[in-house]
């Protein structure tokens, strides 16, 4: 979902800003290692801890979006939920493309700030 994608991208950006390399989706060996246990059985990734963090991230993203000024909220929703291009958003909001980029950047920053306490807590845990 779009909410999940926002949370994942924000988490990756945060990890990169902290000097840690975010995992890539092309690392199939790593994915397999995380997905299968030692006996080649599919591992249940829905641990109580991971489910709690997922819930907390979703709530934090919703809170952050609800708190955004209307122009920032509209821009981020059109981009992440509707999948519109920057050009389409600029046309829809009747503003320059630079303004759209600025609004989306500021919206992502606000979301990241709301997620920071959760990510700071979760980054030290091993799932």
Phi and psi in radians as a Rosetta constraint file:
Dihedral C 1 N 2 CA 2 C 2 CIRCULARHARMONIC -1.159 0.35
Dihedral N 2 CA 2 C 2 N 3 CIRCULARHARMONIC -0.615 0.35
Dihedral C 2 N 3 CA 3 C 3 CIRCULARHARMONIC -1.118 0.35
Dihedral N 3 CA 3 C 3 N 4 CIRCULARHARMONIC -0.769 0.35
Dihedral C 3 N 4 CA 4 C 4 CIRCULARHARMONIC -1.083 0.35
Dihedral N 4 CA 4 C 4 N 5 CIRCULARHARMONIC -0.748 0.35
Dihedral C 4 N 5 CA 5 C 5 CIRCULARHARMONIC -1.101 0.35
Dihedral N 5 CA 5 C 5 N 6 CIRCULARHARMONIC -0.710 0.35
Dihedral C 5 N 6 CA 6 C 6 CIRCULARHARMONIC -1.065 0.35
Dihedral N 6 CA 6 C 6 N 7 CIRCULARHARMONIC -0.803 0.35
Dihedral C 6 N 7 CA 7 C 7 CIRCULARHARMONIC -1.094 0.35
Dihedral N 7 CA 7 C 7 N 8 CIRCULARHARMONIC -0.770 0.35
Dihedral C 7 N 8 CA 8 C 8 CIRCULARHARMONIC -1.109 0.35
Dihedral N 8 CA 8 C 8 N 9 CIRCULARHARMONIC -0.819 0.35
Dihedral C 8 N 9 CA 9 C 9 CIRCULARHARMONIC -1.115 0.35
Dihedral N 9 CA 9 C 9 N 10 CIRCULARHARMONIC -0.688 0.35
Dihedral C 9 N 10 CA 10 C 10 CIRCULARHARMONIC -1.142 0.35
Dihedral N 10 CA 10 C 10 N 11 CIRCULARHARMONIC -0.726 0.35
Dihedral C 10 N 11 CA 11 C 11 CIRCULARHARMONIC -1.117 0.35
Dihedral N 11 CA 11 C 11 N 12 CIRCULARHARMONIC -0.753 0.35
Dihedral C 11 N 12 CA 12 C 12 CIRCULARHARMONIC -1.081 0.35
Dihedral N 12 CA 12 C 12 N 13 CIRCULARHARMONIC -0.779 0.35
Dihedral C 12 N 13 CA 13 C 13 CIRCULARHARMONIC -1.069 0.35
Dihedral N 13 CA 13 C 13 N 14 CIRCULARHARMONIC -0.685 0.35
Dihedral C 13 N 14 CA 14 C 14 CIRCULARHARMONIC -1.133 0.35
Dihedral N 14 CA 14 C 14 N 15 CIRCULARHARMONIC -0.795 0.35
Dihedral C 14 N 15 CA 15 C 15 CIRCULARHARMONIC -1.081 0.35
Dihedral N 15 CA 15 C 15 N 16 CIRCULARHARMONIC -0.717 0.35
Dihedral C 15 N 16 CA 16 C 16 CIRCULARHARMONIC -1.104 0.35
Dihedral N 16 CA 16 C 16 N 17 CIRCULARHARMONIC -0.737 0.35
Dihedral C 16 N 17 CA 17 C 17 CIRCULARHARMONIC -1.166 0.35
Dihedral N 17 CA 17 C 17 N 18 CIRCULARHARMONIC -0.398 0.35
Dihedral C 17 N 18 CA 18 C 18 CIRCULARHARMONIC -1.555 0.35
Dihedral N 18 CA 18 C 18 N 19 CIRCULARHARMONIC 0.070 0.35
Dihedral C 18 N 19 CA 19 C 19 CIRCULARHARMONIC 1.533 0.35
Dihedral N 19 CA 19 C 19 N 20 CIRCULARHARMONIC 0.130 0.35
Dihedral C 19 N 20 CA 20 C 20 CIRCULARHARMONIC -1.809 0.35
Dihedral N 20 CA 20 C 20 N 21 CIRCULARHARMONIC 2.457 0.35
Dihedral C 20 N 21 CA 21 C 21 CIRCULARHARMONIC -1.403 0.35
Dihedral N 21 CA 21 C 21 N 22 CIRCULARHARMONIC 2.246 0.35
Dihedral C 21 N 22 CA 22 C 22 CIRCULARHARMONIC -1.279 0.35
Dihedral N 22 CA 22 C 22 N 23 CIRCULARHARMONIC 2.544 0.35
Dihedral C 22 N 23 CA 23 C 23 CIRCULARHARMONIC -1.150 0.35
Dihedral N 23 CA 23 C 23 N 24 CIRCULARHARMONIC 2.564 0.35
Dihedral C 23 N 24 CA 24 C 24 CIRCULARHARMONIC -1.746 0.35
Dihedral N 24 CA 24 C 24 N 25 CIRCULARHARMONIC 2.691 0.35
Dihedral C 24 N 25 CA 25 C 25 CIRCULARHARMONIC -1.402 0.35
Dihedral N 25 CA 25 C 25 N 26 CIRCULARHARMONIC -0.125 0.35
Dihedral C 25 N 26 CA 26 C 26 CIRCULARHARMONIC -1.611 0.35
Dihedral N 26 CA 26 C 26 N 27 CIRCULARHARMONIC -0.053 0.35
Dihedral C 26 N 27 CA 27 C 27 CIRCULARHARMONIC -1.465 0.35
Dihedral N 27 CA 27 C 27 N 28 CIRCULARHARMONIC 1.350 0.35
Dihedral C 27 N 28 CA 28 C 28 CIRCULARHARMONIC -1.150 0.35
Dihedral N 28 CA 28 C 28 N 29 CIRCULARHARMONIC -0.586 0.35
Dihedral C 28 N 29 CA 29 C 29 CIRCULARHARMONIC -1.101 0.35
Dihedral N 29 CA 29 C 29 N 30 CIRCULARHARMONIC -0.736 0.35
Dihedral C 29 N 30 CA 30 C 30 CIRCULARHARMONIC -1.165 0.35
Dihedral N 30 CA 30 C 30 N 31 CIRCULARHARMONIC -0.746 0.35
Dihedral C 30 N 31 CA 31 C 31 CIRCULARHARMONIC -1.047 0.35
Dihedral N 31 CA 31 C 31 N 32 CIRCULARHARMONIC -0.774 0.35
Dihedral C 31 N 32 CA 32 C 32 CIRCULARHARMONIC -1.091 0.35
Dihedral N 32 CA 32 C 32 N 33 CIRCULARHARMONIC -0.719 0.35
Dihedral C 32 N 33 CA 33 C 33 CIRCULARHARMONIC -1.107 0.35
Dihedral N 33 CA 33 C 33 N 34 CIRCULARHARMONIC -0.598 0.35
Dihedral C 33 N 34 CA 34 C 34 CIRCULARHARMONIC -1.419 0.35
Dihedral N 34 CA 34 C 34 N 35 CIRCULARHARMONIC -0.423 0.35
Dihedral C 34 N 35 CA 35 C 35 CIRCULARHARMONIC -1.595 0.35
Dihedral N 35 CA 35 C 35 N 36 CIRCULARHARMONIC -0.470 0.35
Dihedral C 35 N 36 CA 36 C 36 CIRCULARHARMONIC -1.954 0.35
Dihedral N 36 CA 36 C 36 N 37 CIRCULARHARMONIC 2.502 0.35
Dihedral C 36 N 37 CA 37 C 37 CIRCULARHARMONIC -1.473 0.35
Dihedral N 37 CA 37 C 37 N 38 CIRCULARHARMONIC -3.040 0.35
Dihedral C 37 N 38 CA 38 C 38 CIRCULARHARMONIC -1.111 0.35
Dihedral N 38 CA 38 C 38 N 39 CIRCULARHARMONIC -0.440 0.35
Dihedral C 38 N 39 CA 39 C 39 CIRCULARHARMONIC -1.633 0.35
Dihedral N 39 CA 39 C 39 N 40 CIRCULARHARMONIC 0.363 0.35
Dihedral C 39 N 40 CA 40 C 40 CIRCULARHARMONIC 1.041 0.35
Dihedral N 40 CA 40 C 40 N 41 CIRCULARHARMONIC 0.472 0.35
Dihedral C 40 N 41 CA 41 C 41 CIRCULARHARMONIC -1.732 0.35
Dihedral N 41 CA 41 C 41 N 42 CIRCULARHARMONIC 2.547 0.35
Dihedral C 41 N 42 CA 42 C 42 CIRCULARHARMONIC -1.128 0.35
Dihedral N 42 CA 42 C 42 N 43 CIRCULARHARMONIC 2.199 0.35
Dihedral C 42 N 43 CA 43 C 43 CIRCULARHARMONIC -1.450 0.35
Dihedral N 43 CA 43 C 43 N 44 CIRCULARHARMONIC 2.441 0.35
Dihedral C 43 N 44 CA 44 C 44 CIRCULARHARMONIC -1.390 0.35
Dihedral N 44 CA 44 C 44 N 45 CIRCULARHARMONIC 1.920 0.35
Dihedral C 44 N 45 CA 45 C 45 CIRCULARHARMONIC -1.481 0.35
Dihedral N 45 CA 45 C 45 N 46 CIRCULARHARMONIC -0.096 0.35
Dihedral C 45 N 46 CA 46 C 46 CIRCULARHARMONIC -1.558 0.35
Dihedral N 46 CA 46 C 46 N 47 CIRCULARHARMONIC 1.111 0.35
Dihedral C 46 N 47 CA 47 C 47 CIRCULARHARMONIC -1.298 0.35
Dihedral N 47 CA 47 C 47 N 48 CIRCULARHARMONIC 2.767 0.35
Dihedral C 47 N 48 CA 48 C 48 CIRCULARHARMONIC -0.976 0.35
Dihedral N 48 CA 48 C 48 N 49 CIRCULARHARMONIC -0.685 0.35
Dihedral C 48 N 49 CA 49 C 49 CIRCULARHARMONIC -1.125 0.35
Dihedral N 49 CA 49 C 49 N 50 CIRCULARHARMONIC -0.821 0.35
Dihedral C 49 N 50 CA 50 C 50 CIRCULARHARMONIC -1.180 0.35
Dihedral N 50 CA 50 C 50 N 51 CIRCULARHARMONIC -0.610 0.35
Dihedral C 50 N 51 CA 51 C 51 CIRCULARHARMONIC -1.164 0.35
Dihedral N 51 CA 51 C 51 N 52 CIRCULARHARMONIC -0.664 0.35
Dihedral C 51 N 52 CA 52 C 52 CIRCULARHARMONIC -1.142 0.35
Dihedral N 52 CA 52 C 52 N 53 CIRCULARHARMONIC -0.799 0.35
Dihedral C 52 N 53 CA 53 C 53 CIRCULARHARMONIC -1.104 0.35
Dihedral N 53 CA 53 C 53 N 54 CIRCULARHARMONIC -0.725 0.35
Dihedral C 53 N 54 CA 54 C 54 CIRCULARHARMONIC -1.041 0.35
Dihedral N 54 CA 54 C 54 N 55 CIRCULARHARMONIC -0.764 0.35
Dihedral C 54 N 55 CA 55 C 55 CIRCULARHARMONIC -1.119 0.35
Dihedral N 55 CA 55 C 55 N 56 CIRCULARHARMONIC -0.770 0.35
Dihedral C 55 N 56 CA 56 C 56 CIRCULARHARMONIC -1.119 0.35
Dihedral N 56 CA 56 C 56 N 57 CIRCULARHARMONIC -0.712 0.35
Dihedral C 56 N 57 CA 57 C 57 CIRCULARHARMONIC -1.110 0.35
Dihedral N 57 CA 57 C 57 N 58 CIRCULARHARMONIC -0.796 0.35
Dihedral C 57 N 58 CA 58 C 58 CIRCULARHARMONIC -1.041 0.35
Dihedral N 58 CA 58 C 58 N 59 CIRCULARHARMONIC -0.771 0.35
Dihedral C 58 N 59 CA 59 C 59 CIRCULARHARMONIC -1.132 0.35
Dihedral N 59 CA 59 C 59 N 60 CIRCULARHARMONIC -0.710 0.35
Dihedral C 59 N 60 CA 60 C 60 CIRCULARHARMONIC -1.141 0.35
Dihedral N 60 CA 60 C 60 N 61 CIRCULARHARMONIC -0.722 0.35
Dihedral C 60 N 61 CA 61 C 61 CIRCULARHARMONIC -1.122 0.35
Dihedral N 61 CA 61 C 61 N 62 CIRCULARHARMONIC -0.780 0.35
Dihedral C 61 N 62 CA 62 C 62 CIRCULARHARMONIC -1.055 0.35
Dihedral N 62 CA 62 C 62 N 63 CIRCULARHARMONIC -0.760 0.35
Dihedral C 62 N 63 CA 63 C 63 CIRCULARHARMONIC -1.050 0.35
Dihedral N 63 CA 63 C 63 N 64 CIRCULARHARMONIC -0.815 0.35
Dihedral C 63 N 64 CA 64 C 64 CIRCULARHARMONIC -1.094 0.35
Dihedral N 64 CA 64 C 64 N 65 CIRCULARHARMONIC -0.756 0.35
Dihedral C 64 N 65 CA 65 C 65 CIRCULARHARMONIC -1.137 0.35
Dihedral N 65 CA 65 C 65 N 66 CIRCULARHARMONIC -0.737 0.35
Dihedral C 65 N 66 CA 66 C 66 CIRCULARHARMONIC -1.076 0.35
Dihedral N 66 CA 66 C 66 N 67 CIRCULARHARMONIC -0.556 0.35
Dihedral C 66 N 67 CA 67 C 67 CIRCULARHARMONIC -1.476 0.35
Dihedral N 67 CA 67 C 67 N 68 CIRCULARHARMONIC -0.198 0.35
Dihedral C 67 N 68 CA 68 C 68 CIRCULARHARMONIC -1.185 0.35
Dihedral N 68 CA 68 C 68 N 69 CIRCULARHARMONIC 2.557 0.35
Dihedral C 68 N 69 CA 69 C 69 CIRCULARHARMONIC -1.036 0.35
Dihedral N 69 CA 69 C 69 N 70 CIRCULARHARMONIC 2.693 0.35
Dihedral C 69 N 70 CA 70 C 70 CIRCULARHARMONIC -0.983 0.35
Dihedral N 70 CA 70 C 70 N 71 CIRCULARHARMONIC -0.703 0.35
Dihedral C 70 N 71 CA 71 C 71 CIRCULARHARMONIC -1.152 0.35
Dihedral N 71 CA 71 C 71 N 72 CIRCULARHARMONIC -0.665 0.35
Dihedral C 71 N 72 CA 72 C 72 CIRCULARHARMONIC -1.231 0.35
Dihedral N 72 CA 72 C 72 N 73 CIRCULARHARMONIC -0.749 0.35
Dihedral C 72 N 73 CA 73 C 73 CIRCULARHARMONIC -1.072 0.35
Dihedral N 73 CA 73 C 73 N 74 CIRCULARHARMONIC -0.772 0.35
Dihedral C 73 N 74 CA 74 C 74 CIRCULARHARMONIC -1.079 0.35
Dihedral N 74 CA 74 C 74 N 75 CIRCULARHARMONIC -0.794 0.35
Dihedral C 74 N 75 CA 75 C 75 CIRCULARHARMONIC -1.091 0.35
Dihedral N 75 CA 75 C 75 N 76 CIRCULARHARMONIC -0.810 0.35
Dihedral C 75 N 76 CA 76 C 76 CIRCULARHARMONIC -1.211 0.35
Dihedral N 76 CA 76 C 76 N 77 CIRCULARHARMONIC -0.639 0.35
Dihedral C 76 N 77 CA 77 C 77 CIRCULARHARMONIC -1.189 0.35
Dihedral N 77 CA 77 C 77 N 78 CIRCULARHARMONIC -0.744 0.35
Dihedral C 77 N 78 CA 78 C 78 CIRCULARHARMONIC -1.091 0.35
Dihedral N 78 CA 78 C 78 N 79 CIRCULARHARMONIC -0.641 0.35
Dihedral C 78 N 79 CA 79 C 79 CIRCULARHARMONIC -1.313 0.35
Dihedral N 79 CA 79 C 79 N 80 CIRCULARHARMONIC -0.891 0.35
Dihedral C 79 N 80 CA 80 C 80 CIRCULARHARMONIC -1.499 0.35
Dihedral N 80 CA 80 C 80 N 81 CIRCULARHARMONIC -0.652 0.35
Dihedral C 80 N 81 CA 81 C 81 CIRCULARHARMONIC -1.511 0.35
Dihedral N 81 CA 81 C 81 N 82 CIRCULARHARMONIC -0.853 0.35
Dihedral C 81 N 82 CA 82 C 82 CIRCULARHARMONIC -1.497 0.35
Dihedral N 82 CA 82 C 82 N 83 CIRCULARHARMONIC -0.310 0.35
Dihedral C 82 N 83 CA 83 C 83 CIRCULARHARMONIC 1.247 0.35
Dihedral N 83 CA 83 C 83 N 84 CIRCULARHARMONIC 0.418 0.35
Dihedral C 83 N 84 CA 84 C 84 CIRCULARHARMONIC -1.301 0.35
Dihedral N 84 CA 84 C 84 N 85 CIRCULARHARMONIC 2.663 0.35
Dihedral C 84 N 85 CA 85 C 85 CIRCULARHARMONIC -1.342 0.35
Dihedral N 85 CA 85 C 85 N 86 CIRCULARHARMONIC 2.900 0.35
Dihedral C 85 N 86 CA 86 C 86 CIRCULARHARMONIC -1.039 0.35
Dihedral N 86 CA 86 C 86 N 87 CIRCULARHARMONIC -0.683 0.35
Dihedral C 86 N 87 CA 87 C 87 CIRCULARHARMONIC -1.100 0.35
Dihedral N 87 CA 87 C 87 N 88 CIRCULARHARMONIC -0.768 0.35
Dihedral C 87 N 88 CA 88 C 88 CIRCULARHARMONIC -1.142 0.35
Dihedral N 88 CA 88 C 88 N 89 CIRCULARHARMONIC -0.668 0.35
Dihedral C 88 N 89 CA 89 C 89 CIRCULARHARMONIC -1.154 0.35
Dihedral N 89 CA 89 C 89 N 90 CIRCULARHARMONIC -0.756 0.35
Dihedral C 89 N 90 CA 90 C 90 CIRCULARHARMONIC -1.033 0.35
Dihedral N 90 CA 90 C 90 N 91 CIRCULARHARMONIC -0.734 0.35
Dihedral C 90 N 91 CA 91 C 91 CIRCULARHARMONIC -1.153 0.35
Dihedral N 91 CA 91 C 91 N 92 CIRCULARHARMONIC -0.789 0.35
Dihedral C 91 N 92 CA 92 C 92 CIRCULARHARMONIC -1.116 0.35
Dihedral N 92 CA 92 C 92 N 93 CIRCULARHARMONIC -0.710 0.35
Dihedral C 92 N 93 CA 93 C 93 CIRCULARHARMONIC -1.569 0.35
Dihedral N 93 CA 93 C 93 N 94 CIRCULARHARMONIC -0.054 0.35
Dihedral C 93 N 94 CA 94 C 94 CIRCULARHARMONIC 0.933 0.35
Dihedral N 94 CA 94 C 94 N 95 CIRCULARHARMONIC 0.970 0.35
Dihedral C 94 N 95 CA 95 C 95 CIRCULARHARMONIC -2.578 0.35
Dihedral N 95 CA 95 C 95 N 96 CIRCULARHARMONIC 2.863 0.35
Dihedral C 95 N 96 CA 96 C 96 CIRCULARHARMONIC -1.129 0.35
Dihedral N 96 CA 96 C 96 N 97 CIRCULARHARMONIC 2.695 0.35
Dihedral C 96 N 97 CA 97 C 97 CIRCULARHARMONIC -1.090 0.35
Dihedral N 97 CA 97 C 97 N 98 CIRCULARHARMONIC -0.593 0.35
Dihedral C 97 N 98 CA 98 C 98 CIRCULARHARMONIC -1.074 0.35
Dihedral N 98 CA 98 C 98 N 99 CIRCULARHARMONIC -0.638 0.35
Dihedral C 98 N 99 CA 99 C 99 CIRCULARHARMONIC -1.162 0.35
Dihedral N 99 CA 99 C 99 N 100 CIRCULARHARMONIC -0.704 0.35
Dihedral C 99 N 100 CA 100 C 100 CIRCULARHARMONIC -1.073 0.35
Dihedral N 100 CA 100 C 100 N 101 CIRCULARHARMONIC -0.822 0.35
Dihedral C 100 N 101 CA 101 C 101 CIRCULARHARMONIC -1.058 0.35
Dihedral N 101 CA 101 C 101 N 102 CIRCULARHARMONIC -0.726 0.35
Dihedral C 101 N 102 CA 102 C 102 CIRCULARHARMONIC -1.115 0.35
Dihedral N 102 CA 102 C 102 N 103 CIRCULARHARMONIC -0.765 0.35
Dihedral C 102 N 103 CA 103 C 103 CIRCULARHARMONIC -1.120 0.35
Dihedral N 103 CA 103 C 103 N 104 CIRCULARHARMONIC -0.745 0.35
Dihedral C 103 N 104 CA 104 C 104 CIRCULARHARMONIC -1.158 0.35
Dihedral N 104 CA 104 C 104 N 105 CIRCULARHARMONIC -0.719 0.35
Dihedral C 104 N 105 CA 105 C 105 CIRCULARHARMONIC -1.057 0.35
Dihedral N 105 CA 105 C 105 N 106 CIRCULARHARMONIC -0.828 0.35
Dihedral C 105 N 106 CA 106 C 106 CIRCULARHARMONIC -1.145 0.35
Dihedral N 106 CA 106 C 106 N 107 CIRCULARHARMONIC -0.628 0.35
Dihedral C 106 N 107 CA 107 C 107 CIRCULARHARMONIC -1.145 0.35
Dihedral N 107 CA 107 C 107 N 108 CIRCULARHARMONIC -0.756 0.35
Dihedral C 107 N 108 CA 108 C 108 CIRCULARHARMONIC -1.126 0.35
Dihedral N 108 CA 108 C 108 N 109 CIRCULARHARMONIC -0.669 0.35
Dihedral C 108 N 109 CA 109 C 109 CIRCULARHARMONIC -1.092 0.35
Dihedral N 109 CA 109 C 109 N 110 CIRCULARHARMONIC -0.740 0.35
Dihedral C 109 N 110 CA 110 C 110 CIRCULARHARMONIC -1.125 0.35
Dihedral N 110 CA 110 C 110 N 111 CIRCULARHARMONIC -0.716 0.35
Dihedral C 110 N 111 CA 111 C 111 CIRCULARHARMONIC -1.120 0.35
Dihedral N 111 CA 111 C 111 N 112 CIRCULARHARMONIC -0.748 0.35
Dihedral C 111 N 112 CA 112 C 112 CIRCULARHARMONIC -1.068 0.35
Dihedral N 112 CA 112 C 112 N 113 CIRCULARHARMONIC -0.698 0.35
Dihedral C 112 N 113 CA 113 C 113 CIRCULARHARMONIC -1.107 0.35
Dihedral N 113 CA 113 C 113 N 114 CIRCULARHARMONIC -0.661 0.35
Dihedral C 113 N 114 CA 114 C 114 CIRCULARHARMONIC -1.210 0.35
Dihedral N 114 CA 114 C 114 N 115 CIRCULARHARMONIC -0.560 0.35
Dihedral C 114 N 115 CA 115 C 115 CIRCULARHARMONIC -1.468 0.35
Dihedral N 115 CA 115 C 115 N 116 CIRCULARHARMONIC -0.335 0.35
Dihedral C 115 N 116 CA 116 C 116 CIRCULARHARMONIC -0.909 0.35
Dihedral N 116 CA 116 C 116 N 117 CIRCULARHARMONIC -0.844 0.35
Dihedral C 116 N 117 CA 117 C 117 CIRCULARHARMONIC -1.060 0.35
Dihedral N 117 CA 117 C 117 N 118 CIRCULARHARMONIC -0.639 0.35
Dihedral C 117 N 118 CA 118 C 118 CIRCULARHARMONIC -1.208 0.35
Dihedral N 118 CA 118 C 118 N 119 CIRCULARHARMONIC -0.768 0.35
Dihedral C 118 N 119 CA 119 C 119 CIRCULARHARMONIC -1.193 0.35
Dihedral N 119 CA 119 C 119 N 120 CIRCULARHARMONIC -0.648 0.35
Dihedral C 119 N 120 CA 120 C 120 CIRCULARHARMONIC -1.086 0.35
Dihedral N 120 CA 120 C 120 N 121 CIRCULARHARMONIC -0.672 0.35
Dihedral C 120 N 121 CA 121 C 121 CIRCULARHARMONIC -1.262 0.35
Dihedral N 121 CA 121 C 121 N 122 CIRCULARHARMONIC -0.750 0.35
Dihedral C 121 N 122 CA 122 C 122 CIRCULARHARMONIC -1.353 0.35
Dihedral N 122 CA 122 C 122 N 123 CIRCULARHARMONIC -0.445 0.35
Dihedral C 122 N 123 CA 123 C 123 CIRCULARHARMONIC -1.185 0.35
Dihedral N 123 CA 123 C 123 N 124 CIRCULARHARMONIC -0.400 0.35
Dihedral C 123 N 124 CA 124 C 124 CIRCULARHARMONIC -1.537 0.35
Dihedral N 124 CA 124 C 124 N 125 CIRCULARHARMONIC -0.101 0.35
Dihedral C 124 N 125 CA 125 C 125 CIRCULARHARMONIC -1.639 0.35
Dihedral N 125 CA 125 C 125 N 126 CIRCULARHARMONIC 2.564 0.35
Dihedral C 125 N 126 CA 126 C 126 CIRCULARHARMONIC -1.792 0.35
Dihedral N 126 CA 126 C 126 N 127 CIRCULARHARMONIC 2.281 0.35
